[in-house]
Amino acid sequence: MEQTVRDKILEIKKSLRLSMNGVVSSLQRKQGLDYKINFGVEIPRLKSIAAQYPKERTLALALWQENIRECKMLAIMLMPSEAFTATDANRWIAETPFTEVADHLSMQLLCHLPDAAQQAATWIESNEGLFPYCGFLTLSHLFRQGTKLDAENERRYLKAAAEVLSQEKNRVLQTCAYASLQKYCALDEDCLDKVTKHKQMQHIFI
């Protein structure tokens, strides 16, 4: 008999309990990763659990609703990228609790959206939660893949990056924005020239 989504989630939770790492869980709580439940299961083991199930949108959406660190991560791993929409992306970013989840979300799903560059240019202009972090991280992945921005999105990107780098209130976001600029500059000499000649970044980026 075919397993229901509920059956799969119960089975996954059983696997997570059996794989629980108390040391990692305790360390992550001390670092501020305050989930309702955190089994401390490490990424290689989560990938092994995910490999036991076909990628399925319904299962991924159900896992995402669980306030459990590992379920969030597995939701990302089990969501088919072609079934992940811009609406899904905006909702998941809004509900992303910590940068650990945002890192995997950006790498595995956000950068594969058909309009990823356009979406990311909007996210980096946001002041809400992890939207700008996910935006810069998504752009980093796109730049690494050789993606170039159109003129308007490039203007928005450079403006937002300069604004973030000129502030001192969010070091994590600054690091993310700076890393994206390094990837952007590596695209070609034209991109590097635009950054080094950007008035707001001349005293920041060398």
NUNU-492684 format. One record per residue: residue number from 1; x, y, z of N, C-alpha, C in turn; chain. Coordinates in Angstrom, 2 decimals. Layout:
BEGIN
NUM / X / Y / Z / X / Y / Z / X / Y / Z / A
...
***
This chain:
BEGIN
1 / 0.85 / -1.20 / 0.00 / 0.00 / 0.00 / 0.00 / 0.88 / 1.25 / 0.00 / A
2 / 0.53 / 2.22 / -0.80 / 1.33 / 3.42 / -0.92 / 1.26 / 4.25 / 0.36 / A
3 / 2.41 / 4.76 / 0.79 / 2.47 / 5.58 / 1.99 / 1.80 / 6.94 / 1.76 / A
4 / 1.08 / 7.40 / 2.76 / 0.53 / 8.75 / 2.70 / 1.63 / 9.73 / 3.14 / A
5 / 1.39 / 11.02 / 2.91 / 2.35 / 12.04 / 3.34 / 2.54 / 11.96 / 4.86 / A
6 / 1.45 / 11.75 / 5.58 / 1.54 / 11.65 / 7.04 / 2.40 / 10.46 / 7.45 / A
7 / 2.22 / 9.33 / 6.77 / 3.03 / 8.14 / 7.07 / 4.51 / 8.43 / 6.85 / A
8 / 4.81 / 9.12 / 5.76 / 6.20 / 9.44 / 5.45 / 6.81 / 10.36 / 6.50 / A
9 / 6.04 / 11.34 / 6.94 / 6.55 / 12.26 / 7.95 / 6.80 / 11.54 / 9.27 / A
10 / 5.90 / 10.66 / 9.66 / 6.09 / 9.88 / 10.89 / 7.34 / 9.01 / 10.77 / A
11 / 7.54 / 8.43 / 9.61 / 8.71 / 7.59 / 9.37 / 9.99 / 8.43 / 9.41 / A
12 / 9.94 / 9.62 / 8.80 / 11.09 / 10.52 / 8.80 / 11.43 / 10.96 / 10.23 / A
13 / 10.42 / 11.30 / 11.00 / 10.66 / 11.72 / 12.38 / 11.28 / 10.59 / 13.20 / A
14 / 10.87 / 9.35 / 12.94 / 11.47 / 8.21 / 13.62 / 12.95 / 8.10 / 13.28 / A
15 / 13.27 / 8.29 / 11.99 / 14.68 / 8.25 / 11.56 / 15.48 / 9.37 / 12.20 / A
16 / 14.87 / 10.53 / 12.36 / 15.55 / 11.66 / 12.97 / 15.85 / 11.40 / 14.44 / A
17 / 14.89 / 10.81 / 15.13 / 15.11 / 10.49 / 16.55 / 16.24 / 9.48 / 16.71 / A
18 / 16.28 / 8.50 / 15.83 / 17.33 / 7.49 / 15.89 / 18.70 / 8.08 / 15.55 / A
19 / 18.68 / 9.17 / 14.79 / 19.94 / 9.79 / 14.35 / 20.33 / 10.99 / 15.22 / A
20 / 19.59 / 11.22 / 16.27 / 19.79 / 12.42 / 17.10 / 21.23 / 12.50 / 17.63 / A
21 / 21.76 / 13.71 / 17.56 / 23.10 / 13.98 / 18.08 / 22.97 / 15.06 / 19.15 / A
22 / 22.97 / 14.64 / 20.41 / 22.74 / 15.56 / 21.51 / 23.80 / 16.64 / 21.63 / A
23 / 25.04 / 16.30 / 21.31 / 26.13 / 17.26 / 21.41 / 25.92 / 18.40 / 20.41 / A
24 / 25.62 / 18.02 / 19.15 / 25.39 / 19.03 / 18.12 / 24.15 / 19.87 / 18.44 / A
25 / 23.09 / 19.20 / 18.90 / 21.85 / 19.90 / 19.24 / 22.09 / 20.93 / 20.34 / A
26 / 22.83 / 20.55 / 21.37 / 23.13 / 21.45 / 22.49 / 23.98 / 22.63 / 22.01 / A
27 / 24.97 / 22.34 / 21.18 / 25.84 / 23.40 / 20.66 / 25.05 / 24.40 / 19.82 / A
28 / 24.14 / 23.90 / 18.97 / 23.36 / 24.78 / 18.12 / 22.40 / 25.64 / 18.94 / A
29 / 21.85 / 25.08 / 20.01 / 20.99 / 25.88 / 20.88 / 21.78 / 27.01 / 21.53 / A
30 / 23.01 / 26.71 / 21.94 / 23.86 / 27.74 / 22.54 / 24.21 / 28.82 / 21.52 / A
31 / 24.22 / 28.45 / 20.23 / 24.52 / 29.41 / 19.17 / 23.28 / 30.21 / 18.77 / A
32 / 22.14 / 29.90 / 19.40 / 20.93 / 30.66 / 19.13 / 19.95 / 30.01 / 18.18 / A
33 / 20.21 / 28.77 / 17.76 / 19.28 / 28.07 / 16.86 / 18.16 / 27.47 / 17.70 / A
34 / 17.21 / 28.32 / 18.05 / 16.17 / 27.96 / 19.01 / 14.91 / 27.45 / 18.31 / A
35 / 14.98 / 26.22 / 17.79 / 13.80 / 25.59 / 17.20 / 12.96 / 24.95 / 18.31 / A
36 / 11.71 / 24.66 / 18.00 / 10.89 / 23.90 / 18.94 / 11.55 / 22.56 / 19.21 / A
37 / 12.04 / 21.92 / 18.13 / 12.77 / 20.66 / 18.25 / 14.00 / 20.74 / 17.36 / A
38 / 15.13 / 20.34 / 17.89 / 16.37 / 20.28 / 17.12 / 17.07 / 18.97 / 17.49 / A
39 / 17.08 / 18.03 / 16.56 / 17.70 / 16.73 / 16.82 / 19.22 / 16.76 / 16.67 / A
40 / 19.75 / 17.84 / 16.10 / 21.19 / 17.92 / 15.92 / 21.73 / 16.97 / 14.86 / A
41 / 20.87 / 16.55 / 13.95 / 21.30 / 15.63 / 12.89 / 22.13 / 16.40 / 11.87 / A
42 / 23.28 / 15.87 / 11.54 / 24.19 / 16.57 / 10.64 / 23.78 / 16.38 / 9.18 / A
43 / 24.26 / 17.30 / 8.33 / 23.83 / 17.36 / 6.94 / 24.04 / 16.05 / 6.16 / A
44 / 25.19 / 15.39 / 6.27 / 25.36 / 14.13 / 5.52 / 24.28 / 13.10 / 5.85 / A
45 / 23.90 / 13.03 / 7.13 / 22.85 / 12.08 / 7.53 / 21.49 / 12.53 / 6.98 / A
46 / 21.24 / 13.83 / 6.98 / 19.98 / 14.33 / 6.42 / 19.89 / 14.02 / 4.92 / A
47 / 21.01 / 14.15 / 4.23 / 21.02 / 13.80 / 2.80 / 20.74 / 12.33 / 2.60 / A
48 / 21.23 / 11.51 / 3.50 / 21.00 / 10.06 / 3.43 / 19.52 / 9.75 / 3.64 / A
49 / 18.89 / 10.44 / 4.59 / 17.46 / 10.24 / 4.83 / 16.66 / 10.72 / 3.62 / A
50 / 17.01 / 11.88 / 3.09 / 16.29 / 12.44 / 1.94 / 16.38 / 11.51 / 0.74 / A
51 / 17.51 / 10.83 / 0.59 / 17.71 / 9.94 / -0.56 / 16.77 / 8.75 / -0.55 / A
52 / 16.13 / 8.50 / 0.57 / 15.21 / 7.36 / 0.68 / 13.81 / 7.69 / 0.14 / A
53 / 13.59 / 8.94 / -0.23 / 12.27 / 9.37 / -0.69 / 12.39 / 10.10 / -2.02 / A
54 / 11.40 / 9.94 / -2.90 / 11.42 / 10.71 / -4.14 / 11.10 / 12.17 / -3.84 / A
55 / 11.66 / 13.07 / -4.64 / 11.34 / 14.48 / -4.45 / 9.87 / 14.70 / -4.76 / A
56 / 9.17 / 15.32 / -3.83 / 7.72 / 15.45 / -3.95 / 7.26 / 16.75 / -3.30 / A
57 / 6.59 / 17.58 / -4.06 / 6.16 / 18.89 / -3.57 / 5.27 / 18.79 / -2.33 / A
58 / 4.30 / 17.88 / -2.36 / 3.36 / 17.76 / -1.23 / 4.07 / 17.40 / 0.06 / A
59 / 5.01 / 16.47 / -0.02 / 5.77 / 16.06 / 1.16 / 6.65 / 17.20 / 1.64 / A
60 / 7.29 / 17.90 / 0.72 / 8.16 / 19.01 / 1.09 / 7.37 / 20.12 / 1.80 / A
61 / 6.21 / 20.45 / 1.28 / 5.38 / 21.49 / 1.89 / 4.95 / 21.08 / 3.30 / A
62 / 4.62 / 19.81 / 3.48 / 4.22 / 19.33 / 4.80 / 5.39 / 19.36 / 5.78 / A
63 / 6.55 / 18.96 / 5.33 / 7.74 / 18.99 / 6.19 / 8.08 / 20.41 / 6.61 / A
64 / 7.92 / 21.35 / 5.68 / 8.25 / 22.74 / 5.97 / 7.40 / 23.30 / 7.12 / A
65 / 6.19 / 22.80 / 7.25 / 5.29 / 23.30 / 8.29 / 5.71 / 22.87 / 9.69 / A
66 / 6.58 / 21.89 / 9.78 / 7.04 / 21.42 / 11.08 / 8.09 / 22.39 / 11.64 / A
67 / 7.93 / 22.76 / 12.90 / 8.92 / 23.65 / 13.53 / 10.06 / 22.81 / 14.11 / A
68 / 10.68 / 22.08 / 13.21 / 11.79 / 21.19 / 13.54 / 12.91 / 21.48 / 12.56 / A
69 / 14.09 / 21.73 / 13.07 / 15.23 / 22.09 / 12.22 / 15.39 / 21.12 / 11.06 / A
70 / 15.44 / 19.84 / 11.37 / 15.72 / 18.83 / 10.35 / 14.60 / 18.72 / 9.33 / A
71 / 13.36 / 18.97 / 9.74 / 12.25 / 18.91 / 8.79 / 12.33 / 20.07 / 7.80 / A
72 / 12.77 / 21.24 / 8.27 / 12.96 / 22.37 / 7.36 / 14.02 / 22.03 / 6.31 / A
73 / 15.11 / 21.45 / 6.79 / 16.20 / 21.11 / 5.87 / 15.78 / 20.03 / 4.87 / A
74 / 15.06 / 19.03 / 5.36 / 14.59 / 17.96 / 4.47 / 13.55 / 18.48 / 3.48 / A
75 / 12.75 / 19.44 / 3.89 / 11.77 / 20.04 / 2.97 / 12.49 / 20.64 / 1.77 / A
76 / 13.60 / 21.33 / 2.04 / 14.39 / 21.93 / 0.96 / 14.96 / 20.86 / 0.06 / A
77 / 15.48 / 19.80 / 0.67 / 16.10 / 18.72 / -0.10 / 15.08 / 17.95 / -0.94 / A
78 / 13.84 / 17.86 / -0.47 / 12.83 / 17.04 / -1.14 / 11.87 / 17.83 / -2.03 / A
79 / 12.05 / 19.15 / -2.08 / 11.21 / 19.96 / -2.97 / 11.80 / 19.93 / -4.38 / A
80 / 11.04 / 19.47 / -5.38 / 11.56 / 19.52 / -6.76 / 11.74 / 20.98 / -7.17 / A
81 / 12.90 / 21.34 / -7.66 / 13.17 / 22.74 / -7.99 / 12.21 / 23.26 / -9.06 / A
82 / 11.80 / 22.37 / -9.97 / 10.90 / 22.80 / -11.04 / 9.48 / 23.05 / -10.53 / A
83 / 9.16 / 22.55 / -9.34 / 7.82 / 22.74 / -8.77 / 7.79 / 23.87 / -7.75 / A
84 / 8.94 / 24.47 / -7.50 / 9.06 / 25.52 / -6.49 / 8.81 / 26.87 / -7.16 / A
85 / 7.78 / 27.57 / -6.72 / 7.37 / 28.81 / -7.38 / 7.89 / 30.05 / -6.65 / A
86 / 7.74 / 31.19 / -7.29 / 8.12 / 32.46 / -6.66 / 7.28 / 32.72 / -5.42 / A
87 / 6.03 / 32.31 / -5.47 / 5.16 / 32.45 / -4.29 / 5.67 / 31.60 / -3.15 / A
88 / 6.06 / 30.37 / -3.47 / 6.66 / 29.49 / -2.45 / 7.91 / 30.15 / -1.87 / A
89 / 8.73 / 30.69 / -2.76 / 10.00 / 31.28 / -2.33 / 9.79 / 32.41 / -1.34 / A
90 / 8.88 / 33.30 / -1.65 / 8.62 / 34.44 / -0.77 / 8.06 / 33.98 / 0.58 / A
91 / 7.21 / 32.97 / 0.55 / 6.65 / 32.47 / 1.80 / 7.71 / 31.77 / 2.63 / A
92 / 8.54 / 30.94 / 1.99 / 9.55 / 30.20 / 2.73 / 10.61 / 31.13 / 3.29 / A
93 / 11.01 / 32.14 / 2.54 / 11.99 / 33.09 / 3.07 / 11.42 / 33.80 / 4.30 / A
94 / 10.16 / 34.21 / 4.20 / 9.51 / 34.89 / 5.33 / 9.45 / 33.99 / 6.56 / A
95 / 9.38 / 32.69 / 6.34 / 9.26 / 31.74 / 7.44 / 10.59 / 31.09 / 7.81 / A
96 / 11.67 / 31.48 / 7.14 / 12.99 / 30.91 / 7.44 / 13.49 / 31.46 / 8.76 / A
97 / 13.80 / 30.58 / 9.73 / 14.16 / 31.06 / 11.06 / 15.61 / 31.50 / 11.22 / A
98 / 16.54 / 30.84 / 10.54 / 17.95 / 31.10 / 10.76 / 18.73 / 31.02 / 9.45 / A
99 / 19.94 / 31.59 / 9.46 / 20.75 / 31.62 / 8.24 / 21.15 / 30.23 / 7.78 / A
100 / 21.26 / 29.27 / 8.69 / 21.60 / 27.90 / 8.27 / 20.60 / 27.39 / 7.25 / A
101 / 19.32 / 27.60 / 7.53 / 18.26 / 27.18 / 6.61 / 18.30 / 28.03 / 5.35 / A
102 / 18.53 / 29.33 / 5.52 / 18.60 / 30.24 / 4.36 / 19.72 / 29.84 / 3.41 / A
103 / 20.84 / 29.39 / 3.96 / 21.97 / 28.97 / 3.13 / 21.57 / 27.85 / 2.18 / A
104 / 20.90 / 26.84 / 2.71 / 20.50 / 25.69 / 1.90 / 19.34 / 26.05 / 0.97 / A
105 / 18.43 / 26.87 / 1.46 / 17.30 / 27.30 / 0.63 / 17.79 / 28.04 / -0.60 / A
106 / 18.75 / 28.95 / -0.41 / 19.27 / 29.74 / -1.54 / 20.01 / 28.87 / -2.54 / A
107 / 20.82 / 27.95 / -2.03 / 21.65 / 27.12 / -2.90 / 20.85 / 26.08 / -3.66 / A
108 / 19.85 / 25.49 / -3.01 / 19.16 / 24.35 / -3.61 / 17.88 / 24.72 / -4.35 / A
109 / 17.26 / 25.86 / -3.99 / 15.98 / 26.19 / -4.62 / 15.92 / 27.60 / -5.20 / A
110 / 16.28 / 28.60 / -4.42 / 16.07 / 29.98 / -4.87 / 16.81 / 30.31 / -6.15 / A
111 / 18.06 / 29.84 / -6.26 / 18.84 / 30.18 / -7.46 / 18.37 / 29.45 / -8.70 / A
112 / 17.44 / 28.49 / -8.54 / 16.93 / 27.74 / -9.69 / 15.57 / 28.26 / -10.17 / A
113 / 15.05 / 29.29 / -9.53 / 13.81 / 29.89 / -10.00 / 14.02 / 30.46 / -11.40 / A
114 / 13.02 / 30.38 / -12.28 / 13.18 / 30.92 / -13.64 / 13.55 / 32.40 / -13.66 / A
115 / 13.02 / 33.16 / -12.69 / 13.31 / 34.59 / -12.61 / 14.12 / 34.90 / -11.36 / A
116 / 15.08 / 34.05 / -11.06 / 15.85 / 34.16 / -9.82 / 16.53 / 35.53 / -9.67 / A
117 / 17.13 / 36.03 / -10.74 / 17.83 / 37.31 / -10.66 / 16.88 / 38.45 / -10.34 / A
118 / 15.74 / 38.47 / -10.98 / 14.73 / 39.51 / -10.73 / 14.23 / 39.43 / -9.30 / A
119 / 13.94 / 38.21 / -8.84 / 13.46 / 38.01 / -7.47 / 14.52 / 38.46 / -6.47 / A
120 / 15.76 / 38.06 / -6.70 / 16.84 / 38.40 / -5.78 / 17.05 / 39.91 / -5.70 / A
121 / 16.91 / 40.59 / -6.83 / 17.07 / 42.05 / -6.84 / 16.01 / 42.72 / -5.98 / A
122 / 14.85 / 42.10 / -5.89 / 13.79 / 42.62 / -5.03 / 14.07 / 42.30 / -3.57 / A
123 / 14.54 / 41.08 / -3.31 / 14.80 / 40.67 / -1.93 / 15.89 / 41.53 / -1.28 / A
124 / 16.93 / 41.88 / -2.02 / 18.03 / 42.65 / -1.41 / 17.60 / 44.07 / -1.05 / A
125 / 16.49 / 44.52 / -1.60 / 15.99 / 45.85 / -1.27 / 15.06 / 45.84 / -0.07 / A
126 / 14.77 / 44.65 / 0.43 / 13.85 / 44.51 / 1.56 / 14.57 / 44.74 / 2.88 / A
127 / 13.82 / 45.18 / 3.87 / 14.35 / 45.33 / 5.23 / 13.78 / 44.26 / 6.16 / A
128 / 13.09 / 43.29 / 5.59 / 12.40 / 42.29 / 6.40 / 13.20 / 41.01 / 6.54 / A
129 / 13.38 / 40.59 / 7.78 / 13.95 / 39.29 / 8.08 / 15.17 / 38.92 / 7.27 / A
130 / 15.13 / 37.72 / 6.70 / 16.26 / 37.19 / 5.94 / 16.12 / 37.39 / 4.43 / A
131 / 15.20 / 38.24 / 4.02 / 15.04 / 38.50 / 2.58 / 16.33 / 39.04 / 1.94 / A
132 / 16.95 / 40.09 / 2.50 / 18.18 / 40.58 / 1.85 / 19.30 / 39.56 / 1.88 / A
133 / 19.42 / 38.81 / 2.97 / 20.45 / 37.78 / 3.07 / 20.26 / 36.74 / 1.97 / A
134 / 19.02 / 36.26 / 1.81 / 18.74 / 35.27 / 0.76 / 18.95 / 35.86 / -0.62 / A
135 / 18.67 / 37.15 / -0.78 / 18.86 / 37.79 / -2.07 / 20.32 / 37.83 / -2.48 / A
136 / 21.17 / 38.30 / -1.58 / 22.60 / 38.37 / -1.90 / 23.20 / 36.98 / -2.09 / A
137 / 22.76 / 36.04 / -1.28 / 23.28 / 34.67 / -1.39 / 22.85 / 34.04 / -2.71 / A
138 / 21.59 / 34.27 / -3.10 / 21.10 / 33.75 / -4.38 / 21.90 / 34.35 / -5.53 / A
139 / 22.16 / 35.63 / -5.45 / 22.95 / 36.27 / -6.51 / 24.36 / 35.71 / -6.56 / A
140 / 24.93 / 35.40 / -5.40 / 26.26 / 34.79 / -5.38 / 26.27 / 33.50 / -6.18 / A
141 / 25.25 / 32.68 / -5.97 / 25.16 / 31.40 / -6.70 / 24.97 / 31.65 / -8.20 / A
142 / 24.16 / 32.64 / -8.53 / 23.93 / 32.96 / -9.95 / 25.21 / 33.46 / -10.61 / A
143 / 25.93 / 34.33 / -9.92 / 27.19 / 34.85 / -10.47 / 28.20 / 33.72 / -10.65 / A
144 / 28.22 / 32.80 / -9.70 / 29.15 / 31.67 / -9.80 / 28.83 / 30.83 / -11.04 / A
145 / 27.55 / 30.79 / -11.41 / 27.12 / 30.04 / -12.58 / 27.33 / 30.83 / -13.88 / A
146 / 27.79 / 32.07 / -13.75 / 28.03 / 32.88 / -14.94 / 26.87 / 33.77 / -15.35 / A
147 / 25.84 / 33.86 / -14.50 / 24.68 / 34.68 / -14.82 / 25.01 / 36.17 / -14.70 / A
148 / 24.60 / 36.93 / -15.70 / 24.77 / 38.38 / -15.65 / 23.41 / 39.05 / -15.49 / A
149 / 23.40 / 40.20 / -14.83 / 22.17 / 40.93 / -14.61 / 21.90 / 41.89 / -15.76 / A
150 / 20.61 / 42.15 / -16.01 / 20.30 / 43.19 / -16.99 / 20.60 / 44.55 / -16.35 / A
151 / 20.55 / 45.60 / -17.12 / 20.99 / 46.92 / -16.67 / 20.24 / 47.40 / -15.42 / A
152 / 18.93 / 47.21 / -15.39 / 18.13 / 47.69 / -14.26 / 18.42 / 46.91 / -12.99 / A
153 / 18.46 / 45.58 / -13.11 / 18.73 / 44.78 / -11.91 / 20.18 / 44.96 / -11.45 / A
154 / 21.09 / 45.22 / -12.36 / 22.47 / 45.50 / -12.00 / 22.55 / 46.80 / -11.20 / A
155 / 21.80 / 47.81 / -11.64 / 21.78 / 49.09 / -10.93 / 21.24 / 48.88 / -9.51 / A
156 / 20.15 / 48.13 / -9.40 / 19.55 / 47.87 / -8.08 / 20.51 / 47.10 / -7.19 / A
157 / 21.19 / 46.13 / -7.78 / 22.13 / 45.30 / -7.02 / 23.29 / 46.13 / -6.46 / A
158 / 23.93 / 46.92 / -7.31 / 25.07 / 47.71 / -6.87 / 24.65 / 48.75 / -5.82 / A
159 / 23.49 / 49.32 / -5.98 / 22.99 / 50.31 / -5.01 / 22.75 / 49.65 / -3.66 / A
160 / 22.07 / 48.49 / -3.67 / 21.76 / 47.80 / -2.42 / 23.03 / 47.30 / -1.73 / A
161 / 23.96 / 46.78 / -2.52 / 25.22 / 46.28 / -1.95 / 26.00 / 47.42 / -1.29 / A
162 / 26.05 / 48.56 / -1.95 / 26.76 / 49.72 / -1.40 / 26.13 / 50.18 / -0.09 / A
163 / 24.80 / 50.18 / -0.04 / 24.11 / 50.61 / 1.17 / 24.38 / 49.67 / 2.33 / A
164 / 24.37 / 48.37 / 2.06 / 24.64 / 47.39 / 3.11 / 26.07 / 47.51 / 3.62 / A
165 / 27.01 / 47.67 / 2.71 / 28.42 / 47.73 / 3.09 / 28.78 / 49.03 / 3.82 / A
166 / 27.97 / 50.06 / 3.66 / 28.24 / 51.33 / 4.32 / 27.69 / 51.35 / 5.74 / A
167 / 26.91 / 50.34 / 6.10 / 26.34 / 50.26 / 7.45 / 27.19 / 49.33 / 8.31 / A
168 / 26.96 / 49.39 / 9.61 / 27.72 / 48.54 / 10.52 / 26.82 / 47.71 / 11.43 / A
169 / 25.53 / 47.75 / 11.19 / 24.61 / 47.10 / 12.13 / 24.42 / 45.61 / 11.88 / A
170 / 24.79 / 45.12 / 10.71 / 24.55 / 43.71 / 10.41 / 25.76 / 43.11 / 9.71 / A
171 / 26.68 / 42.60 / 10.50 / 27.92 / 42.06 / 9.96 / 27.68 / 40.83 / 9.09 / A
172 / 26.70 / 40.02 / 9.47 / 26.41 / 38.80 / 8.70 / 25.96 / 39.17 / 7.30 / A
173 / 25.06 / 40.15 / 7.21 / 24.57 / 40.58 / 5.89 / 25.69 / 41.26 / 5.10 / A
174 / 26.53 / 42.03 / 5.78 / 27.66 / 42.66 / 5.10 / 28.58 / 41.63 / 4.46 / A
175 / 28.88 / 40.59 / 5.24 / 29.75 / 39.53 / 4.73 / 29.13 / 38.86 / 3.50 / A
176 / 27.82 / 38.65 / 3.55 / 27.11 / 38.02 / 2.44 / 27.13 / 38.91 / 1.21 / A
177 / 26.89 / 40.21 / 1.40 / 26.89 / 41.15 / 0.29 / 28.29 / 41.27 / -0.32 / A
178 / 29.30 / 41.32 / 0.52 / 30.68 / 41.44 / 0.04 / 31.07 / 40.20 / -0.77 / A
179 / 30.67 / 39.02 / -0.28 / 30.98 / 37.78 / -1.00 / 30.31 / 37.78 / -2.38 / A
180 / 29.09 / 38.31 / -2.44 / 28.40 / 38.36 / -3.74 / 29.13 / 39.29 / -4.69 / A
181 / 29.66 / 40.40 / -4.17 / 30.41 / 41.33 / -5.01 / 31.68 / 40.69 / -5.56 / A
182 / 32.31 / 39.87 / -4.76 / 33.51 / 39.17 / -5.24 / 33.16 / 38.25 / -6.41 / A
183 / 32.03 / 37.56 / -6.29 / 31.59 / 36.68 / -7.38 / 31.20 / 37.51 / -8.61 / A
184 / 30.56 / 38.63 / -8.36 / 30.15 / 39.52 / -9.46 / 31.38 / 40.05 / -10.21 / A
185 / 32.38 / 40.49 / -9.46 / 33.60 / 41.02 / -10.08 / 34.35 / 39.96 / -10.87 / A
186 / 34.19 / 38.71 / -10.47 / 34.89 / 37.62 / -11.15 / 34.26 / 37.28 / -12.50 / A
187 / 33.07 / 37.84 / -12.78 / 32.41 / 37.55 / -14.05 / 33.23 / 38.04 / -15.24 / A
188 / 33.65 / 39.29 / -15.17 / 34.48 / 39.85 / -16.24 / 35.03 / 41.20 / -15.80 / A
189 / 35.91 / 41.77 / -16.60 / 36.55 / 43.04 / -16.25 / 35.55 / 44.18 / -16.20 / A
190 / 34.49 / 44.09 / -17.00 / 33.49 / 45.14 / -17.01 / 32.79 / 45.24 / -15.66 / A
191 / 32.47 / 44.08 / -15.08 / 31.81 / 44.06 / -13.78 / 32.74 / 44.60 / -12.70 / A
192 / 34.00 / 44.19 / -12.74 / 34.98 / 44.68 / -11.78 / 35.12 / 46.19 / -11.89 / A
193 / 35.13 / 46.70 / -13.10 / 35.28 / 48.13 / -13.34 / 34.09 / 48.90 / -12.76 / A
194 / 32.90 / 48.34 / -12.91 / 31.70 / 49.02 / -12.39 / 31.73 / 49.12 / -10.88 / A
195 / 32.25 / 48.08 / -10.22 / 32.32 / 48.11 / -8.76 / 33.37 / 49.09 / -8.27 / A
196 / 34.56 / 49.01 / -8.84 / 35.65 / 49.87 / -8.37 / 35.42 / 51.35 / -8.67 / A
197 / 34.56 / 51.64 / -9.65 / 34.26 / 53.03 / -9.99 / 32.96 / 53.51 / -9.36 / A
198 / 32.27 / 52.63 / -8.65 / 31.02 / 53.00 / -8.00 / 31.32 / 53.96 / -6.85 / A
199 / 30.73 / 55.14 / -6.88 / 31.05 / 56.18 / -5.90 / 30.87 / 55.72 / -4.46 / A
200 / 29.80 / 54.98 / -4.19 / 29.51 / 54.57 / -2.81 / 30.40 / 53.42 / -2.34 / A
201 / 31.15 / 52.80 / -3.26 / 31.95 / 51.64 / -2.87 / 33.45 / 51.86 / -3.00 / A
202 / 33.85 / 53.00 / -3.44 / 35.28 / 53.23 / -3.68 / 36.10 / 53.13 / -2.39 / A
203 / 35.51 / 53.48 / -1.25 / 36.24 / 53.41 / 0.01 / 36.04 / 52.08 / 0.72 / A
204 / 35.28 / 51.17 / 0.09 / 34.96 / 49.89 / 0.73 / 35.63 / 48.73 / 0.01 / A
205 / 35.47 / 48.73 / -1.32 / 35.89 / 47.58 / -2.10 / 37.19 / 47.88 / -2.84 / A
206 / 38.15 / 47.05 / -2.63 / 39.46 / 47.22 / -3.30 / 39.67 / 46.09 / -4.27 / A
***
